[in-house]
Amino acid sequence: MTAVRSGPAFSVHDIPFSTRGSWFDISPVVAEKTYAEDLHLVSHQNGMHAVLRLVPLGAATGERIEARVETTPGLLSWISAGGRIDLSYESPDTVRLRGSGLGISVDAAAQTLTPFSGTYFFRDPAADAHVFTSYETGRRYRVTVLSGTAAGTPGTQTLGSGLRGLAMAAEADGYWEIAIEELDTARPPYTSSATFDAIVESARTSFADFVDQVAPWRSSDTPAAELAAYVVWSATVRPAGLVTRPAVLMSKHWMDKVWSWDHCFNALALAPGCPDLALDQFALPFDHQDDSGALPDSVTHSEVLHNFVKPPIHGWTFGHLRRRLPTPPGPAELAETYDRLERWTDFWLTARRAPGADLPHYQHGNDSGWDNATTFDPERVIETADLAAFLVLQLRELAHLATALDKPDEARRWTHKAEETQAALLDQLWDTDRFVARGADTGDTWSSSSLLDLMPVVLGEHLPGHVSSTLADHIKAHLTPYGLATELPTSPHYLADGYWRGPIWAPATVLIEDGLRRAGHERLADDISARFRALCETHGFAENFDALTGTGLRDRAYTWTASSYLLLAEAHAHRDAR
C-alpha cells in the first residue's frame, strides 16, 4: 500500500486547522488580531466565535502543561515530553481527539452565561454525552467519551459565571479518545466504527486528492503550491444559512466572508481541477443580486451587506473562467450568467451614472475594493479610470456571450457600448501621461500616487500602444523587491501597514500582470509574477504584505492570496514547459 502524503507542515498561529466543508476551525486566533494562549474551537456560524478552549493537561498534576503544536493537513498534535494529543476531522462537523500521557480540558471559552450570551453546559442522558450550547453561534457542541476516563465535569447546569467543561485524565498505559460535534438541536448518539488512524488517513487522502486536482502542475519551482491549496481547501464551507453554495471564505480567521470580487480569484484558481466548485464561487454573490442589479458587498453565514458594492471585474473573470474550465459552460449556464452580468452592468450604467455623464462613479473607496486608496482623498464620489476599464471588459464579455447565445443585435449593442465607454475613458480621464479621477459632483480632476490610477492596464490589447507603454513605465515605479506597492514608496502618504496605501495585494498583482501580458509587456509581467510568487513562498498567504520588507500583514490565511499564487504559479509552470 502506498503511504498517504502528510502534506506541508504549517503554523496554526498563521493558518487555522480545518477541513473542507466545516464551519469551525482549531486555532489560537479568537478575534481580529487577537491570539489566545490556548487553541480554541472557533465557529464561523453567526459570525466568528471562540466556543471551546482546548487545554493540554499534565499526567501528574492534571494542570495545564506547555506543549508544542504541530500541524499538517489532516492532523493537529500537542506534543510534550510526557505524551501527546492528536486531533483530526472525521467529518466537516466532527473532530476526534486521542491522547496518551497527556489529558485535555474542553472548556467553554465564555465563563459568563446570561439570558442572551455565553455557553450553557450540561450532561445529556439520552446521548450519554456532555453538551455546550452557544448563544453566539446558535449551535450545540457535543462531547462524547469513547474511551478513557472523564476526570471532572465542572459547571454542569451552572448559571451565571464559572468554569464549565469536561476534563479527560491522562491514561498511564493507554489512550483516551473523545469526539466533538457541532450540531443544531439533536441527533442520534455519536457512534463510529472508524479508528483514529483511519480518520487521519482519510483526511490526508481528501486533501491530497484536492491538491492533485488544483495543482497537478506543481514542482520544486512552485514550492508553496500545496500550502496554497491547503489554505483554500480548509477555508471552504458547506452551504448553510445565507451561504447558498459550497463557498471558499476569504479566511477562517476574522475575514470569514465572501466579498463580491474576492470570490473571482478563488473561482479562477479552482476552475481546471474543481470546475463545479469554481462555478459555485463565481455564482454565489449573484444569488443575492438585488432588484437594481447590484451585487452585495459581502455574504457570510448570517449576513448579507448591501451598503457598498465591489468593482465589476466579473466580465473579466468570466472570460478567463470560460477558457479555464475543462468543459465549456453549456447554453443554460451561459444564458443565466448573461442575464446576471447584464443586470450587474445595467446597475453601473444607470444607478451609478449621473445625469449627462458618460462614465460611472464609485460612492466610496469601499466600492472599488481599494477602501482607503489615496485616489479617494480629495473626494469619495468619483469617476475613476479603473472602474471604466472594468466596465469596458464586462461589456465586451457580454458581447461575446450574446454571440454565443445567437443574439447578434445584442452583441452589436454591447460592443458599441464598450467602444463608447472606452472612448469616454480616454477622452475624459487620460491627461497627457496618466489617468485622473474626477468628482462626480464637482467635476474637479486630480491624480494620485496610488497604483489604482494605473489599473486601466487591465484593458490589455484594447489600449492604444502609447497608453499601455506609459502605464507600464509608471507601474515599474511601484515595484519593490517583493512586488507592486499600492502606493508609491516615495509618496508622503505611503504607510507600511496602510491597507491600500502601500502594502502589496494579490488582486492588484493578478489584474495588472494579466493586462500587461495581454498588452505585450511580457517581461514586466514575468517580473511581477516572479516577485509575487517568491513573496508567497517566503512569507505565506497573508491578506497583504509590507512592500519594503515582505512581511505578511493583517489576516495571515487569505484565500484570494493563495489562489492568486496558484494562478501565477500554474501559468509559470506552463510557460516553463513550452
C-alpha positions as CSV (number, residue, x, y, z in Angstrom):
1,M,0.0,0.0,0.0
2,T,1.3,3.5,-0.9
3,A,1.7,5.8,2.1
4,V,-0.6,8.8,2.0
5,R,1.4,12.1,1.9
6,S,1.0,14.1,5.1
7,G,1.2,17.4,3.3
8,P,3.1,20.6,4.3
9,A,3.7,21.5,7.9
10,F,2.4,24.9,8.9
11,S,1.9,27.1,11.9
12,V,-1.6,27.1,13.4
13,H,-0.9,30.7,14.5
14,D,-0.9,31.7,10.8
15,I,-3.3,29.2,9.2
16,P,-6.3,27.7,11.0
17,F,-6.6,23.9,11.2
18,S,-9.8,22.9,9.5
19,T,-11.2,20.8,6.7
20,R,-13.2,21.3,3.6
21,G,-16.9,21.9,4.4
22,S,-16.5,22.7,8.1
23,W,-17.8,25.9,9.7
24,F,-15.3,25.7,12.5
25,D,-11.6,25.5,12.9
26,I,-9.0,24.9,15.6
27,S,-6.8,28.0,16.2
28,P,-5.5,30.4,18.8
29,V,-6.9,33.3,16.8
30,V,-10.2,34.1,18.6
31,A,-11.0,37.6,17.2
32,E,-9.5,40.2,14.9
33,K,-5.8,40.4,15.7
34,T,-6.4,38.6,18.9
35,Y,-4.4,35.5,19.9
36,A,-5.3,33.3,22.9
37,E,-2.8,31.3,24.9
38,D,-4.5,28.0,24.1
39,L,-6.1,26.6,20.9
40,H,-9.8,27.1,20.6
41,L,-12.6,25.6,18.6
42,V,-13.7,28.7,16.7
43,S,-17.0,28.6,14.8
44,H,-18.0,30.9,11.9
45,Q,-21.7,30.4,12.2
46,N,-23.4,33.7,13.1
47,G,-20.0,35.4,13.0
48,M,-16.6,34.4,14.3
49,H,-16.9,33.0,17.8
50,A,-14.4,31.1,20.0
51,V,-16.6,28.5,21.6
52,L,-14.4,25.9,23.3
53,R,-10.9,26.2,24.8
54,L,-8.7,23.1,24.4
55,V,-6.1,22.8,27.2
56,P,-3.5,20.0,27.4
57,L,-3.1,18.7,31.0
58,G,-0.1,17.0,32.6
59,A,-0.5,13.5,33.9
60,A,0.9,14.1,37.4
61,T,-0.9,17.3,38.3
62,G,-3.9,17.4,36.0
63,E,-3.0,21.1,35.4
64,R,-2.3,22.9,32.2
65,I,1.0,21.9,30.7
66,E,3.1,23.6,27.9
67,A,3.1,21.6,24.7
68,R,4.2,22.4,21.3
69,V,1.7,22.3,18.5
70,E,2.4,20.6,15.2
71,T,0.1,20.8,12.2
72,T,-0.2,19.2,8.8
73,P,-3.3,18.8,6.7
74,G,-5.3,16.1,8.4
75,L,-3.6,16.1,11.8
76,L,-3.0,18.5,14.6
77,S,-1.0,17.4,17.6
78,W,0.0,18.8,21.0
79,I,3.4,17.2,22.0
80,S,5.3,17.3,25.2
81,A,7.9,15.1,26.9
82,G,5.1,13.3,28.7
83,G,2.9,12.4,25.8
84,R,0.8,13.7,23.0
85,I,-2.8,14.6,22.0
86,D,-3.9,14.2,18.3
87,L,-6.9,15.8,16.6
88,S,-8.4,15.1,13.2
89,Y,-11.6,15.8,11.4
90,E,-13.8,12.8,10.9
91,S,-16.3,14.9,9.0
92,P,-17.0,18.6,8.5
93,D,-18.9,18.8,11.8
94,T,-17.0,16.3,13.9
95,V,-13.4,16.1,15.3
96,R,-11.9,13.2,17.1
97,L,-9.2,13.6,19.7
98,R,-6.9,10.9,21.1
99,G,-4.4,11.3,23.9
100,S,-1.7,9.3,25.6
101,G,0.4,10.6,28.5
102,L,-1.5,13.9,28.5
103,G,-5.0,14.8,29.4
104,I,-7.2,17.6,28.0
105,S,-9.7,20.0,29.3
106,V,-12.5,21.1,27.0
107,D,-13.9,24.2,28.5
108,A,-16.5,26.9,27.4
109,A,-14.5,29.9,26.2
110,A,-17.0,32.2,27.7
111,Q,-17.1,31.9,31.5
112,T,-20.2,34.0,32.0
113,L,-23.7,32.9,31.0
114,T,-26.5,35.4,30.7
115,P,-30.0,35.1,29.3
116,F,-28.7,36.4,26.0
117,S,-25.0,35.4,25.8
118,G,-22.5,32.8,26.8
119,T,-22.4,29.0,26.8
120,Y,-24.6,26.6,28.9
121,F,-23.2,23.2,29.8
122,F,-25.0,20.0,30.8
123,R,-24.9,16.3,30.6
124,D,-27.4,14.8,28.0
125,P,-28.5,11.4,29.4
126,A,-30.2,10.5,26.1
127,A,-26.9,10.6,24.2
128,D,-24.6,9.8,27.2
129,A,-22.6,12.9,26.3
130,H,-21.9,16.4,27.5
131,V,-23.2,19.4,25.6
132,F,-22.2,23.0,25.3
133,T,-24.9,25.3,23.9
134,S,-23.7,28.6,22.5
135,Y,-25.8,31.7,22.3
136,E,-23.3,33.3,19.9
137,T,-23.3,30.6,17.2
138,G,-26.8,29.3,18.0
139,R,-25.3,25.8,17.8
140,R,-24.5,22.9,20.2
141,Y,-21.2,21.2,20.8
142,R,-21.5,17.7,22.0
143,V,-18.6,15.8,23.6
144,T,-18.8,12.0,23.7
145,V,-16.2,10.0,25.6
146,L,-15.2,7.0,23.5
147,S,-12.5,5.6,25.8
148,G,-10.7,6.6,29.0
149,T,-12.0,8.5,32.0
150,A,-13.5,11.9,32.4
151,A,-11.7,13.4,35.4
152,G,-14.3,16.0,36.1
153,T,-17.2,18.0,34.6
154,P,-17.2,21.3,36.4
155,G,-20.0,23.7,35.8
156,T,-22.7,21.2,34.7
157,Q,-26.0,23.1,34.7
158,T,-24.4,26.1,36.3
159,L,-25.9,29.6,35.6
160,G,-24.1,32.9,35.9
161,S,-20.3,32.8,36.0
162,G,-18.0,29.9,36.4
163,L,-15.8,27.3,34.7
164,R,-17.7,24.9,32.5
165,G,-16.2,21.9,30.8
166,L,-15.0,18.3,30.7
167,A,-11.5,17.1,31.6
168,M,-10.1,13.9,30.3
169,A,-7.5,12.2,32.6
170,A,-4.1,11.1,31.1
171,E,-4.0,7.3,30.7
172,A,-1.0,5.7,32.3
173,D,-0.9,2.7,30.0
174,G,-3.2,3.5,27.1
175,Y,-5.2,6.1,25.2
176,W,-8.3,8.1,25.9
177,E,-10.5,9.3,23.0
178,I,-13.4,11.7,22.5
179,A,-15.5,13.1,19.7
180,I,-16.7,16.7,19.5
181,E,-19.6,17.5,17.2
182,E,-21.1,20.9,16.1
183,L,-24.8,20.3,15.6
184,D,-28.1,22.1,15.6
185,T,-30.7,20.7,18.1
186,A,-30.4,16.9,18.3
187,R,-29.1,13.9,16.5
188,P,-28.7,10.2,17.5
189,P,-25.9,9.4,19.9
190,Y,-22.5,9.5,18.4
191,T,-21.2,6.2,17.0
192,S,-18.3,5.4,14.6
193,S,-16.6,2.3,13.5
194,A,-13.6,4.2,12.2
195,T,-10.3,4.0,14.1
196,F,-8.5,7.2,14.8
197,D,-5.7,6.3,12.4
198,A,-8.2,5.6,9.7
199,I,-9.7,9.0,10.2
200,V,-6.4,10.7,9.9
201,E,-5.6,8.7,6.7
202,S,-9.0,9.7,5.2
203,A,-8.4,13.4,6.0
204,R,-5.0,13.3,4.4
205,T,-6.3,11.5,1.4
206,S,-9.0,14.0,0.9
207,F,-6.5,16.9,0.9
208,A,-4.0,15.0,-1.3
209,D,-6.8,14.4,-3.9
210,F,-7.7,18.1,-3.8
211,V,-4.1,19.1,-4.4
212,D,-3.8,16.8,-7.3
213,Q,-6.9,18.3,-8.8
214,V,-6.0,22.0,-8.4
215,A,-2.2,21.8,-8.8
216,P,-1.2,18.8,-10.9
217,W,1.5,21.0,-12.5
218,R,3.4,21.7,-9.2
219,S,7.1,21.1,-8.9
220,S,10.1,22.3,-7.0
221,D,9.8,25.5,-8.9
222,T,6.4,26.2,-7.2
223,P,7.2,25.1,-3.6
224,A,4.2,26.8,-2.0
225,A,1.5,25.2,-4.2
226,E,0.5,22.6,-1.6
227,L,0.2,25.0,1.2
228,A,-1.7,27.5,-1.0
229,A,-4.1,24.6,-1.8
230,Y,-4.5,23.9,1.9
231,V,-5.4,27.5,2.6
232,V,-8.2,27.2,0.0
233,W,-9.3,23.7,0.9
234,S,-9.5,24.4,4.6
235,A,-11.4,27.6,4.2
236,T,-14.2,26.0,2.2
237,V,-17.6,25.6,3.9
238,R,-20.7,23.7,3.1
239,P,-24.0,25.5,2.3
240,A,-25.6,26.9,5.4
241,G,-27.6,30.0,6.4
242,L,-27.3,32.6,3.7
243,V,-24.4,30.8,2.0
244,T,-26.3,29.1,-0.8
245,R,-23.5,27.0,-2.2
246,P,-20.2,25.4,-1.2
247,A,-18.1,28.5,-0.6
248,V,-14.5,29.4,-0.1
249,L,-14.4,32.0,2.7
250,M,-11.7,34.6,2.5
251,S,-10.4,33.1,5.7
252,K,-11.3,31.1,8.7
253,H,-9.8,33.8,10.8
254,W,-11.8,37.1,11.2
255,M,-12.1,37.7,7.4
256,D,-14.7,35.0,7.3
257,K,-16.9,36.3,4.4
258,V,-17.2,36.1,0.7
259,W,-16.7,39.6,-0.8
260,S,-18.1,40.3,-4.2
261,W,-14.7,40.5,-6.0
262,D,-12.5,38.3,-3.8
263,H,-14.5,35.3,-4.9
264,C,-13.4,35.8,-8.5
265,F,-9.8,34.8,-7.9
266,N,-10.8,31.7,-6.0
267,A,-13.1,30.7,-8.9
268,L,-10.3,31.1,-11.4
269,A,-7.8,29.1,-9.4
270,L,-10.2,26.2,-8.9
271,A,-11.6,26.1,-12.5
272,P,-9.4,23.5,-14.2
273,G,-9.4,20.9,-11.4
274,C,-12.7,21.6,-9.5
275,P,-15.0,23.1,-12.1
276,D,-18.2,22.8,-10.1
277,L,-16.7,24.4,-7.1
278,A,-15.3,27.1,-9.3
279,L,-18.6,27.9,-10.8
280,D,-20.2,28.0,-7.4
281,Q,-17.6,30.6,-6.3
282,F,-18.4,32.8,-9.3
283,A,-22.2,32.5,-8.8
284,L,-22.5,32.9,-5.1
285,P,-22.8,36.7,-4.8
286,F,-25.1,36.7,-7.8
287,D,-27.6,34.6,-5.7
288,H,-28.0,37.8,-3.7
289,Q,-28.2,40.2,-6.5
290,D,-30.9,42.8,-5.7
291,D,-33.6,44.4,-7.8
292,S,-31.3,47.1,-9.0
293,G,-28.9,44.6,-10.4
294,A,-26.3,45.3,-7.7
295,L,-24.2,42.6,-6.1
296,P,-23.9,42.7,-2.3
297,D,-20.7,43.9,-0.7
298,S,-20.3,40.6,1.1
299,V,-22.0,37.4,2.1
300,T,-21.5,35.2,5.1
301,H,-23.4,32.7,7.2
302,S,-26.0,35.1,8.7
303,E,-25.4,38.4,7.0
304,V,-25.6,39.9,3.5
305,L,-24.4,43.5,3.3
306,H,-25.6,45.9,0.6
307,N,-24.2,49.2,2.0
308,F,-21.4,49.1,-0.5
309,V,-20.7,47.2,-3.7
310,K,-17.5,45.9,-5.3
311,P,-15.9,46.7,-8.7
312,P,-17.3,45.0,-11.8
313,I,-14.5,42.6,-12.6
314,H,-16.9,39.8,-13.3
315,G,-16.8,40.2,-17.0
316,W,-13.0,39.9,-17.0
317,T,-13.4,36.9,-14.6
318,F,-16.0,35.0,-16.6
319,G,-14.0,35.4,-19.8
320,H,-11.0,33.8,-18.2
321,L,-13.2,31.2,-16.4
322,R,-14.8,30.0,-19.6
323,R,-11.4,29.4,-21.1
324,R,-10.1,27.6,-17.9
325,L,-12.9,25.2,-17.4
326,P,-12.2,21.7,-18.7
327,T,-15.7,21.6,-20.3
328,P,-17.1,24.9,-21.6
329,P,-20.4,26.1,-20.0
330,G,-23.5,24.9,-21.8
331,P,-26.2,27.2,-23.2
332,A,-28.3,27.2,-20.0
333,E,-25.3,28.2,-17.9
334,L,-24.3,30.9,-20.4
335,A,-27.8,32.3,-20.5
336,E,-28.0,32.5,-16.7
337,T,-24.6,34.2,-16.5
338,Y,-25.5,36.6,-19.3
339,D,-28.7,37.7,-17.5
340,R,-26.8,38.2,-14.3
341,L,-24.0,40.1,-15.9
342,E,-26.4,42.2,-17.9
343,R,-28.2,43.3,-14.7
344,W,-24.9,44.0,-12.9
345,T,-23.7,46.1,-15.9
346,D,-27.0,48.0,-16.1
347,F,-26.6,48.9,-12.5
348,W,-23.4,50.7,-13.3
349,L,-24.9,52.3,-16.4
350,T,-28.0,53.6,-14.6
351,A,-27.8,53.9,-10.8
352,R,-24.1,54.8,-11.0
353,R,-24.1,57.4,-13.8
354,A,-25.0,60.9,-13.0
355,P,-27.4,62.7,-15.5
356,G,-25.5,63.5,-18.6
357,A,-22.4,61.6,-17.5
358,D,-20.7,59.1,-19.8
359,L,-18.8,57.3,-17.1
360,P,-20.0,55.6,-13.9
361,H,-18.8,56.5,-10.4
362,Y,-17.9,55.0,-7.1
363,Q,-19.6,56.4,-4.0
364,H,-16.8,55.4,-1.6
365,G,-13.4,53.8,-1.8
366,N,-15.0,50.6,-0.4
367,D,-16.9,50.3,-3.7
368,S,-13.6,49.9,-5.5
369,G,-12.3,47.3,-3.2
370,W,-9.4,49.7,-2.5
371,D,-11.0,51.1,0.6
372,N,-8.6,53.9,1.6
373,A,-6.5,54.4,-1.6
374,T,-5.2,57.9,-1.9
375,T,-7.2,58.3,-5.2
376,F,-10.2,58.9,-2.8
377,D,-8.5,61.5,-0.7
378,P,-9.9,64.7,-2.4
379,E,-13.4,63.3,-2.8
380,R,-15.2,60.0,-2.4
381,V,-18.0,60.1,-5.0
382,I,-15.8,59.9,-8.1
383,E,-15.4,58.6,-11.6
384,T,-12.2,56.6,-11.9
385,A,-10.3,55.0,-14.7
386,D,-10.2,51.5,-13.2
387,L,-14.0,51.4,-12.9
388,A,-14.4,52.4,-16.6
389,A,-11.8,49.9,-17.7
390,F,-13.5,47.0,-15.8
391,L,-16.8,48.0,-17.2
392,V,-15.4,48.0,-20.8
393,L,-14.2,44.5,-20.3
394,Q,-17.6,43.4,-18.9
395,L,-19.4,45.0,-21.8
396,R,-17.1,43.1,-24.2
397,E,-17.8,39.8,-22.4
398,L,-21.5,40.5,-22.7
399,A,-21.0,40.9,-26.4
400,H,-19.1,37.5,-26.5
401,L,-21.9,35.8,-24.6
402,A,-24.6,37.4,-26.8
403,T,-22.8,36.0,-29.8
404,A,-22.6,32.5,-28.2
405,L,-26.3,32.7,-27.4
406,D,-27.2,33.7,-31.0
407,K,-28.2,37.3,-30.1
408,P,-26.4,39.3,-32.8
409,D,-28.3,42.5,-32.3
410,E,-27.4,42.5,-28.6
411,A,-23.8,41.6,-29.3
412,R,-23.5,44.7,-31.6
413,R,-25.2,46.8,-28.9
414,W,-22.7,45.7,-26.2
415,T,-19.7,46.1,-28.5
416,H,-20.8,49.6,-29.3
417,K,-21.3,50.5,-25.7
418,A,-17.8,49.1,-24.9
419,E,-16.2,51.2,-27.6
420,E,-18.2,54.2,-26.5
421,T,-17.2,53.8,-22.8
422,Q,-13.5,53.3,-23.7
423,A,-13.6,56.4,-25.9
424,A,-15.0,58.4,-23.0
425,L,-12.4,57.0,-20.6
426,L,-9.5,58.1,-22.9
427,D,-11.1,61.4,-23.8
428,Q,-12.2,62.4,-20.3
429,L,-9.8,60.8,-17.9
430,W,-6.5,60.5,-19.8
431,D,-4.3,63.5,-19.2
432,T,-1.1,63.6,-21.2
433,D,0.7,60.7,-19.4
434,R,-1.7,59.5,-16.7
435,F,-5.3,58.8,-15.8
436,V,-7.0,61.2,-13.5
437,A,-10.1,60.8,-11.2
438,R,-13.0,63.2,-11.4
439,G,-15.5,64.3,-8.8
440,A,-19.0,63.2,-9.9
441,D,-20.5,66.3,-8.3
442,T,-17.7,68.9,-8.6
443,G,-16.1,67.9,-12.0
444,D,-12.7,68.5,-10.4
445,T,-9.9,66.2,-11.5
446,W,-6.7,65.0,-9.9
447,S,-4.1,62.3,-10.0
448,S,-2.5,60.4,-7.1
449,S,0.4,58.1,-6.3
450,S,-1.9,55.1,-6.0
451,L,-1.5,52.0,-8.1
452,L,-5.3,52.3,-8.5
453,D,-4.7,55.0,-11.1
454,L,-2.8,52.5,-13.3
455,M,-5.4,49.7,-13.2
456,P,-6.7,50.5,-16.7
457,V,-3.8,48.5,-17.9
458,V,-6.2,45.6,-17.4
459,L,-7.6,46.6,-20.8
460,G,-4.5,45.0,-22.3
461,E,-4.7,44.6,-26.0
462,H,-7.6,47.1,-26.2
463,L,-5.4,50.0,-25.1
464,P,-3.6,52.3,-27.6
465,G,0.1,51.3,-27.6
466,H,1.3,54.6,-26.2
467,V,-1.1,54.4,-23.3
468,S,-0.2,50.9,-22.3
469,S,3.5,51.7,-22.6
470,T,3.2,54.8,-20.4
471,L,1.2,52.8,-17.8
472,A,3.8,50.1,-17.9
473,D,6.5,52.7,-17.1
474,H,4.5,54.1,-14.2
475,I,3.9,50.5,-12.9
476,K,7.6,49.9,-12.8
477,A,8.0,52.7,-10.3
478,H,5.7,50.8,-7.9
479,L,7.9,47.6,-8.0
480,T,9.8,46.8,-4.8
481,P,11.8,43.6,-4.4
482,Y,8.6,41.9,-3.3
483,G,6.1,43.2,-5.8
484,L,3.7,46.0,-6.5
485,A,3.3,48.6,-3.8
486,T,-0.2,50.0,-3.8
487,E,1.1,53.5,-3.1
488,L,4.5,54.7,-4.4
489,P,7.0,54.1,-1.7
490,T,8.3,57.7,-2.2
491,S,4.9,59.2,-1.6
492,P,4.3,61.1,1.6
493,H,1.1,59.1,2.0
494,Y,2.9,55.7,2.0
495,L,2.3,53.6,5.1
496,A,4.0,50.2,5.7
497,D,0.7,48.8,7.1
498,G,-1.6,51.3,5.4
499,Y,-4.0,48.8,3.9
500,W,-4.3,50.2,0.3
501,R,-1.8,53.0,0.9
502,G,1.3,50.9,0.4
503,P,1.1,47.2,1.0
504,I,1.2,44.6,-1.7
505,W,-2.1,42.9,-2.6
506,A,-2.8,39.8,-4.6
507,P,-5.8,41.0,-6.7
508,A,-4.0,44.1,-8.0
509,T,-1.0,41.9,-8.8
510,V,-3.0,39.4,-10.9
511,L,-5.1,42.0,-12.7
512,I,-2.1,44.1,-13.6
513,E,0.1,41.1,-14.6
514,D,-2.7,39.9,-16.9
515,G,-3.2,43.3,-18.5
516,L,0.5,43.8,-19.1
517,R,0.8,40.4,-20.7
518,R,-2.1,40.9,-23.0
519,A,-0.7,44.3,-23.9
520,G,2.6,42.8,-25.0
521,H,4.7,43.8,-21.9
522,E,5.6,40.2,-21.1
523,R,9.0,40.8,-19.5
524,L,7.4,43.2,-16.9
525,A,4.6,40.7,-16.4
526,D,7.1,37.9,-15.8
527,D,9.0,40.0,-13.3
528,I,5.8,40.9,-11.4
529,S,4.7,37.3,-11.3
530,A,8.2,36.1,-10.1
531,R,8.4,38.6,-7.3
532,F,4.9,37.8,-6.0
533,R,5.4,34.1,-6.2
534,A,8.7,34.5,-4.3
535,L,6.9,36.7,-1.7
536,C,4.3,34.0,-1.0
537,E,6.9,31.2,-0.9
538,T,8.8,33.1,1.8
539,H,6.1,34.9,3.7
540,G,2.9,32.9,3.2
541,F,-0.6,33.9,2.2
542,A,-1.4,37.0,4.2
543,E,-4.2,39.4,3.4
544,N,-1.5,41.9,2.2
545,F,2.3,42.4,2.7
546,D,4.7,45.1,3.7
547,A,6.0,46.3,0.3
548,L,9.5,47.0,1.6
549,T,10.1,44.0,3.9
550,G,7.7,41.4,2.5
551,T,6.2,40.7,6.0
552,G,2.7,39.4,5.9
553,L,0.1,41.8,7.4
554,R,-3.4,41.5,8.8
555,D,-5.2,38.2,8.3
556,R,-2.5,35.6,7.6
557,A,-4.5,32.9,5.9
558,Y,-6.2,34.7,3.0
559,T,-7.7,32.6,0.2
560,W,-7.5,35.1,-2.6
561,T,-3.8,35.4,-1.9
562,A,-3.4,31.6,-2.1
563,S,-5.5,31.4,-5.2
564,S,-3.5,34.2,-6.8
565,Y,-0.3,32.3,-6.1
566,L,-1.8,29.2,-7.7
567,L,-2.9,31.1,-10.8
568,L,0.5,32.7,-11.3
569,A,2.4,29.5,-10.4
570,E,0.3,27.5,-12.8
571,A,0.9,29.9,-15.7
572,H,4.6,30.0,-14.9
573,A,4.8,26.2,-14.9
574,H,3.0,26.0,-18.3
575,R,5.3,28.7,-19.8
576,D,8.3,26.9,-18.5
577,A,7.1,23.6,-20.1
578,R,6.9,25.2,-23.5
